[in-house]
Amino acid sequence: MITEVTIYTDGACKGNPGPGGWGAWLRAGRHEKSLCGGEWDTTNNRMELLAVIEALSVLKRRCQITLYTDSSYVKDGITSWIQGWKRKGWRTASGGAVKNVDLWQRLDALAQQHDVDWRWVKGHAGDPGNERADALANQGVAQLQATR
């Protein structure tokens, strides 16, 4: 029997680049898990990607996942752009290097281990899961800044 998991992810950056945080909230049945973290010199897009990577990394076996992100960059990248990037040796349509290729490659490998339904949700619009992921991302920044 395959486990069904709902995941909400978000990234935050205080300056772009600047200190950033990522957050993920996972739910499977009655079980929930909250994750967050941060990095000093990063971008919002890197934090959005890292939120998804960290969420998928904690799953121990193949799952049926509904993943919500407010990042069109993440959703469009993983559902549309990535196949072309891989065909072109991780180059964009214009021939340039794919930004954040290290994270895209990690995400690609993790996503292939699961059955993921990628869904975009409008950020800061009252969706409870998105609001929770946003709070976790901001917590990741706050925890990072508290170490200084």
Buried (B, 14 or more C-beta within 10 A) or exposed (E): EEBEBBBBBBBBBBEEBBBBBBBBBBBBEEEEBBBBBBBEEBBBBBBBBBBBBBBBEEBEEEBBBBBBBBBEBBBEBBBEBBEEBBEEEEBEEEEEEBEBEEBBBBBBEBBEEBEBEBEBBEBEEEBEBBBBBBBBBBBBBBEBEEEE
